[in-house]
Amino acid sequence: MLVYDEDTNCPYLPGRVAHLPMRLPTRVLTAAEFSERLHSGDRRQGLVLYRPKCPSCRACEAIRLDVERFRPNKTQRRVHRRGRRLLEVAVGRTRLSPEKIELYNRHKIGRSLMGEGDPIDEIGYGAFLVDTCTDSFELRYFLDGRLVGVAIVDQGSDALSAVYTYFDPDLSPLSPGVFSIMEQVELCRERGLRWLYLGLYVAECSSMAYKALYLPHQRLVDGEWVEYDRDADGEVARVE
């Protein structure tokens, strides 16, 4: 059911117009149904699914990793090893807590991501990161017993989808975002899932462009999944 279908300011590229139709499933999606939606380029936010359908821009591209073919670089491997030494990881259902709301808002402020309507409250957090239309869970990261990061993850029949990750900005030197992606890659392998969807890749957006560093990867271009890897000159390029 279509619940929102208006043009709005682009959340990724200032000065551009975005069109992100939002659809509310009439029931909880099965794992197979959700995987089909991911394959088509859908993202989930709370109870709704959306996919960029902008009138004059194609900057947003869904991006995913084939976890068996993914080759982490030296930095990604180092971050993961260090995180495994320092952090405790727990897996559980998505749930609301004052501790998470406080950490989420600290993350947004510390990384200069605050926008209109911030900080988030219990209602906003629940609608964004707890409510779901599919099988969702969270990875909780602890340092010396203190919650320092949370990753919200969806699961389909053949994939995980990284929904949102937030963390204590004081721990930025540990690269918790990189660590979280590496943990989700490992979780895919443990669960026998082929794909890890990383959301949208936007080359001109500094907070989204980093996803191109996970190689090889696939991007959804004009309705087809296209592989990208480093070429002979070391540049990330489309594999022909």
C-alpha positions in Angstrom: 0.0 0.0 0.0 1.5 3.4 -1.1 1.6 5.7 1.9 3.9 8.5 0.6 4.5 9.7 -2.9 5.8 13.3 -2.8 8.9 15.1 -4.0 11.2 16.2 -1.1 14.6 17.6 -0.5 17.3 15.0 -1.1 18.7 13.7 2.2 22.1 12.9 0.5 22.8 15.6 -2.0 22.0 19.2 -1.0 20.0 21.2 -3.6 18.6 18.2 -5.4 15.0 16.9 -5.4 14.3 13.4 -4.3 11.3 11.1 -4.9 11.2 8.2 -2.5 7.7 6.5 -2.7 7.0 4.6 0.6 5.0 1.4 0.6 3.5 -0.2 3.7 3.1 -4.0 3.4 -0.3 -5.3 4.5 1.4 -8.0 6.5 4.8 -9.2 7.7 6.9 -10.3 4.8 8.3 -13.8 4.6 12.0 -14.3 4.3 11.7 -15.2 0.6 9.4 -12.1 -0.1 11.8 -9.8 1.6 14.8 -11.2 -0.4 12.8 -10.5 -3.5 12.3 -6.9 -2.4 16.0 -6.5 -1.7 16.9 -7.9 -5.1 14.6 -5.3 -6.6 16.4 -2.5 -4.8 14.1 -1.9 -1.9 15.2 -0.5 1.5 13.3 -0.7 4.7 12.7 2.1 7.2 10.5 1.1 10.1 7.3 -0.5 8.7 7.7 0.8 5.2 9.7 -0.1 2.1 11.1 2.5 -0.3 13.2 2.8 -3.4 14.6 6.0 -5.0 12.5 7.1 -8.0 13.9 10.5 -8.5 12.8 12.4 -11.7 16.2 13.8 -12.8 18.9 12.0 -10.8 20.3 8.4 -10.7 23.0 9.1 -8.1 21.6 6.5 -5.6 22.5 2.9 -6.4 21.7 -0.1 -4.2 24.9 -2.0 -3.3 25.6 -5.5 -2.1 28.4 -7.9 -1.4 28.6 -11.6 -2.4 30.1 -12.7 0.9 32.0 -15.6 -0.6 33.7 -13.5 -3.2 34.3 -10.4 -1.0 38.0 -9.7 -0.4 38.6 -7.4 2.6 41.5 -5.1 2.3 44.3 -4.8 4.9 42.5 -2.0 6.8 39.2 -3.8 7.0 41.0 -7.0 8.2 42.9 -5.0 10.8 39.8 -3.2 12.1 38.0 -6.5 12.4 40.8 -8.2 14.3 41.1 -5.3 16.7 37.4 -5.1 17.2 37.2 -8.8 18.0 39.8 -8.3 20.7 38.2 -5.3 22.3 34.5 -5.6 21.8 31.9 -8.0 22.9 29.1 -8.7 20.4 25.6 -9.8 21.3 22.7 -10.6 18.9 19.1 -10.0 19.9 15.7 -8.7 18.8 15.3 -5.0 18.2 14.1 -3.3 21.3 13.8 0.2 22.8 15.8 1.5 25.7 16.9 4.9 27.1 20.5 3.8 26.8 20.1 3.2 23.0 18.3 6.5 22.5 21.0 8.4 24.3 23.7 6.6 22.3 21.9 7.2 19.0 21.6 11.0 19.7 25.3 11.1 20.7 26.2 9.5 17.5 24.2 11.9 15.4 25.6 15.0 17.2 29.2 13.7 17.3 29.2 12.9 13.6 27.4 16.2 12.6 24.3 14.3 11.3 21.6 16.2 13.2 18.8 17.5 11.0 15.3 18.8 11.4 13.3 17.2 14.3 16.4 16.0 16.2 17.1 14.7 18.7 15.1 11.5 18.4 12.7 10.5 21.2 11.2 7.1 22.1 8.4 7.4 19.5 10.8 8.3 16.8 13.4 5.6 17.7 10.7 3.0 17.9 9.2 3.9 14.5 12.7 4.0 12.8 14.7 1.2 14.4 12.3 -1.1 16.3 9.1 -1.4 14.2 9.6 -3.7 11.2 7.7 -5.5 8.4 10.2 -8.4 8.2 12.6 -10.5 10.3 14.9 -8.0 12.0 17.4 -8.1 14.8 20.2 -6.0 16.3 23.9 -6.5 16.9 25.0 -4.9 20.2 28.6 -3.9 20.7 30.0 -3.6 24.2 33.3 -2.2 25.5 34.1 -3.2 29.1 30.5 -3.9 29.7 29.2 -0.6 28.3 27.0 -0.4 25.2 29.0 1.5 22.5 27.3 0.5 19.3 24.2 -1.0 17.7 23.6 -2.3 14.2 20.0 -2.9 13.0 19.9 -5.8 10.5 17.2 -7.5 8.4 17.3 -11.1 7.2 15.8 -12.6 4.1 16.1 -16.1 2.7 19.5 -15.6 1.1 20.7 -12.3 2.5 21.2 -9.9 5.4 20.5 -6.2 4.9 22.4 -3.6 6.9 19.7 -1.1 7.9 21.5 1.4 10.3 24.5 1.4 12.6 25.2 4.0 15.3 28.0 4.1 17.8 29.8 6.2 20.5 31.6 8.9 18.5 34.4 8.8 21.0 35.2 5.3 19.5 35.6 6.6 16.0 39.4 5.7 16.0 38.3 2.0 16.2 36.3 2.4 13.0 33.1 0.7 14.5 31.2 1.2 11.2 33.8 -0.9 9.4 33.8 -3.5 12.2 30.1 -3.7 12.0 30.1 -4.5 8.3 32.8 -7.1 8.8 30.7 -8.7 11.6 27.7 -8.9 9.3 29.8 -10.5 6.5 30.8 -13.2 9.0 27.2 -13.6 10.2 26.1 -14.1 6.6 28.7 -16.9 6.2 27.7 -18.5 9.5 24.0 -18.5 8.4 24.7 -19.7 4.9 23.5 -16.5 3.3 25.0 -15.3 0.0 24.4 -11.5 0.1 25.0 -8.6 2.4 23.1 -5.5 1.3 24.8 -2.3 2.3 22.0 0.1 1.4 22.5 2.9 -1.1 25.8 4.0 -2.6 26.0 7.7 -3.5 29.4 8.6 -5.0 29.0 12.3 -4.3 27.9 11.9 -0.6 30.8 11.5 1.8 28.8 9.5 4.3 27.8 7.0 1.6 30.8 6.8 -0.8 32.8 4.6 1.6 30.8 1.6 0.5 32.8 1.4 -2.7 35.8 0.3 -0.7 34.2 -3.1 -0.1 35.3 -5.1 -3.1 34.2 -6.7 -5.3 30.7 -5.5 -4.9 27.5 -5.2 -7.1 25.4 -2.1 -7.7 21.9 -2.0 -9.1 22.2 0.1 -12.3 19.1 0.5 -14.5 17.5 -2.5 -13.0 20.5 -4.8 -13.4 23.1 -5.9 -10.8 26.5 -4.9 -12.1 29.9 -6.0 -10.6 32.6 -3.5 -9.7 36.2 -4.2 -8.7 39.6 -2.6 -9.1 40.9 -2.3 -12.6 44.5 -2.6 -13.8 45.2 1.0 -12.7 43.8 0.3 -9.2 40.6 2.3 -9.7 37.2 1.0 -8.8 35.5 0.3 -12.1 32.7 -1.7 -13.7 33.6 -5.2 -14.6 32.8 -5.8 -18.2 
